[in-house]
Amino acid sequence: MHLAEPSGLLAVGGDLSAERLILAYSSGIFPWYSSDVPILWYSPDPRYVLVADKLHVPKSLKKSQRRGAFEIRFDTRFAEVIRNCAEEPRPGQDGTWITNDMISAYVRLHELGLAHSAEAFQDGELVGGLYGVALGGIFFGESMFARCADASKIAFVTLVAGLPQLGVDLVDCQVHTDHLERFGAEDWPRTHYLKELAVRLTRHTVAGPWTEALSLSHSAQSQLSRASENG
């Protein structure tokens, strides 16, 4: 990892086979590139992460959750989520890094039970969500999209709140964003991140779909929240 450039760029080339992607994530590396260049592999220092039990939900978002504007589901529309993420406008970016090859590769990981999506629905329509990869006790977040205010945020906090029930207690956010900082994410030196990654990779991987397990977790949390408010 000491060979990585200051930007975190570590290697160029290769392919997006499931085996290579699993090896990359297990080594603290992820692909990030555009369609007009070779595959680029990154391992940034510092690494931006969110410890699940340090999740902070802003008051305004809690109010939005309580209103129940969105139905949150898991692993029911993975391919649709990643395609929407590819189409999401990004400030300061021209085009998308989620190429057709990337979409195919992560759909394959989803079919293997290793890539997952959290989805926000409104009136039966998919209006927000995110996707990522899970190995052992860590979830590697990749991208999110929203067609309605708070849709992807509520999908995200619902996912993070439920992850510990699957033995997952760390979310790899890759690089800093103001958006994720609001939820309690923090910088870790790469050396520390790699040590914590190694520990979590020794845990059992709960392969997908996560539909039932996380949906039940979300339902239980909602009931507890309502009970505490009424109490």
C-alpha positions in Angstrom: 0.0 0.0 0.0 3.0 2.3 0.5 3.3 2.4 -3.3 -0.1 4.2 -3.7 0.0 7.8 -5.0 -1.1 10.7 -2.8 -4.5 10.4 -4.5 -4.8 6.8 -3.4 -4.2 5.4 -6.9 -2.5 2.1 -6.5 -2.8 0.1 -9.7 -4.1 0.3 -13.3 -5.6 -2.4 -15.5 -6.9 -5.9 -14.8 -10.6 -6.8 -14.9 -13.8 -6.7 -12.9 -14.2 -10.4 -12.4 -16.0 -11.4 -9.1 -12.8 -13.0 -7.9 -10.7 -9.9 -8.5 -13.2 -7.6 -6.9 -13.5 -9.8 -3.8 -9.7 -9.9 -3.5 -9.5 -6.1 -4.0 -12.0 -5.3 -1.3 -10.4 -7.8 1.1 -7.2 -5.9 0.5 -8.6 -2.4 1.1 -8.7 -1.6 -2.6 -11.7 -0.5 -4.8 -12.1 0.4 -8.5 -12.9 4.0 -9.5 -12.6 5.1 -13.1 -14.4 6.5 -16.1 -15.3 4.8 -19.4 -12.5 6.4 -21.3 -9.6 5.2 -19.2 -8.3 1.7 -18.0 -9.6 0.3 -14.7 -8.1 2.3 -11.8 -7.7 0.8 -8.3 -7.6 3.0 -5.2 -6.6 2.7 -1.6 -6.8 6.2 -0.1 -5.1 7.4 3.0 -6.9 8.4 5.2 -9.9 6.1 4.7 -13.3 7.5 5.5 -15.4 5.1 7.6 -18.5 5.0 9.8 -18.7 2.8 12.9 -22.3 1.6 13.0 -22.8 2.3 16.7 -21.6 5.9 16.1 -24.3 6.6 13.6 -25.8 10.1 14.1 -29.2 10.8 12.7 -29.9 14.5 12.5 -33.2 15.7 14.1 -34.7 16.8 10.9 -34.1 13.3 9.4 -35.6 11.6 12.4 -38.8 13.7 11.9 -38.8 12.6 8.3 -38.5 9.0 9.4 -41.3 9.3 11.8 -43.6 10.6 9.1 -43.1 7.3 7.3 -43.0 8.8 3.9 -40.9 6.0 2.5 -41.0 2.2 2.6 -37.5 0.8 3.0 -36.7 -2.5 1.4 -33.5 -4.4 0.9 -32.2 -6.4 -2.1 -35.4 -6.3 -4.1 -34.3 -3.9 -7.0 -30.5 -4.1 -7.0 -29.9 -3.7 -10.7 -32.4 -0.7 -10.8 -30.6 0.9 -7.9 -27.2 0.8 -9.5 -28.5 2.0 -12.8 -30.1 5.0 -11.0 -26.8 5.7 -9.2 -25.1 5.8 -12.6 -27.5 8.4 -13.8 -27.4 10.5 -10.7 -25.9 14.0 -11.4 -22.7 14.6 -9.3 -21.5 18.2 -8.6 -18.2 18.8 -10.2 -18.3 15.6 -12.2 -18.8 15.2 -15.9 -20.4 11.9 -16.6 -20.3 8.8 -14.3 -17.7 6.4 -13.0 -20.4 3.6 -12.9 -19.8 2.2 -16.4 -21.8 -0.5 -18.0 -18.9 -2.9 -17.1 -19.2 -1.8 -13.5 -22.9 -2.4 -13.5 -22.5 -5.9 -14.9 -19.7 -6.7 -12.4 -21.7 -5.6 -9.3 -24.9 -7.3 -10.5 -22.8 -10.5 -10.7 -21.6 -9.9 -7.1 -25.3 -9.4 -6.1 -26.2 -12.7 -7.7 -23.4 -14.3 -5.6 -25.0 -12.7 -2.5 -22.2 -10.3 -1.8 -23.5 -7.0 -3.1 -26.6 -5.4 -1.6 -29.0 -2.6 -2.0 -31.2 -0.5 0.4 -34.2 1.0 -1.4 -36.7 3.7 -0.6 -40.1 3.5 -2.1 -42.9 6.0 -2.2 -46.4 5.0 -3.5 -44.8 1.8 -4.8 -42.1 3.7 -6.9 -38.4 3.4 -6.3 -37.3 7.0 -5.4 -33.9 6.5 -3.7 -31.4 4.0 -2.5 -27.8 2.9 -2.3 -25.7 -0.2 -3.0 -22.4 -1.7 -1.8 -20.5 -4.9 -1.0 -20.4 -6.8 2.3 -17.7 -9.2 3.4 -17.5 -10.5 7.0 -18.2 -7.6 9.3 -17.8 -4.7 6.9 -20.0 -3.1 4.4 -18.2 -1.2 1.5 -20.6 1.6 0.5 -20.4 2.4 -3.2 -23.0 5.0 -4.3 -26.5 6.3 -3.7 -29.2 8.2 -5.5 -32.4 10.2 -4.6 -35.4 11.3 -6.6 -37.1 12.7 -3.5 -35.6 14.7 -0.6 -34.3 12.4 2.2 -35.0 9.2 0.3 -31.4 7.9 0.1 -30.6 9.3 3.5 -33.4 7.3 5.2 -32.4 4.2 3.2 -28.8 4.7 4.4 -29.5 5.2 8.1 -32.0 2.3 8.1 -29.4 0.1 6.6 -26.6 1.1 9.0 -28.9 0.7 12.0 -29.7 -2.9 11.0 -26.2 -4.0 10.0 -25.0 -5.0 13.5 -27.8 -7.7 13.5 -25.9 -9.3 10.6 -22.5 -9.0 12.4 -21.5 -6.0 10.4 -20.4 -3.0 12.4 -18.2 -0.9 10.0 -19.2 1.0 6.8 -16.3 1.8 4.5 -17.3 5.2 3.0 -14.0 5.4 1.0 -13.4 9.1 0.9 -14.7 12.1 2.8 -18.0 13.9 1.9 -19.8 16.5 3.9 -22.9 14.4 3.5 -21.5 11.4 5.3 -19.8 13.6 7.9 -23.2 14.5 9.2 -23.9 10.9 10.0 -20.8 10.5 12.1 -18.2 9.2 9.6 -14.6 9.8 10.4 -11.1 9.5 8.9 -8.9 6.5 9.8 -5.2 6.3 8.8 -4.9 3.6 6.2 -2.8 1.4 8.4 -5.5 1.4 11.1 -8.2 0.8 8.6 -6.3 -2.3 7.1 -5.9 -3.8 10.6 -9.6 -3.3 11.4 -10.5 -4.7 8.0 -8.5 -7.8 8.6 -10.3 -8.4 11.9 -13.7 -8.1 10.3 -12.8 -10.4 7.4 -12.5 -13.2 9.9 -16.2 -13.0 10.6 -18.9 -15.0 8.8 -20.2 -13.3 5.7 -24.0 -13.2 5.7 -24.6 -13.7 2.0 -27.8 -12.2 0.4 -30.5 -11.5 -0.1 -30.8 -9.5 3.1 -34.5 -8.8 2.3 -36.1 -10.6 5.2 -33.5 -10.2 7.9 -33.1 -6.4 7.5 -36.8 -5.8 6.9 -37.6 -7.5 10.2 -34.9 -5.5 11.9 -36.3 -2.2 10.4 -39.9 -3.2 11.6 -38.7 -3.9 15.1 -36.8 -0.6 15.3 -39.8 1.3 14.1 -42.0 -0.2 16.7 -39.5 0.6 19.5 -39.3 4.2 18.2 -43.0 4.6 18.3 -43.3 3.0 21.8 -40.6 5.3 23.2 -42.4 8.4 21.8 -45.8 7.3 23.2 -44.2 6.5 26.5 
